[in-house]
Amino acid sequence: MGKREKRLKKQEESLLKRAEEHRIKAETEKGRLDTTRDYWLAEAEEYEQQAKERRELRLRKEKEKR
């Protein structure tokens, strides 16, 4: 696995971790003016989408190597 694949894998893992943290915040924290429950859920979905893009890119690069 090359440097780029390692970096993409690490980014994917950290984005998924951050999305999980945001989902927990959506369940536990009371909303404020700028950080409502919907805000936390939207942020989590955005991070999950970015992680999905990283995964697809990493898998595409692995297929090109073969």
Protein Blocks (a to p, Z undefined) as FASTA:
>chain_A
ZZklmmmmmmmmmmmmmmmmmmmmmmmpccdfklcfklmmmmmmmmmmmmmmmmmmmmmm
mmmmZZ
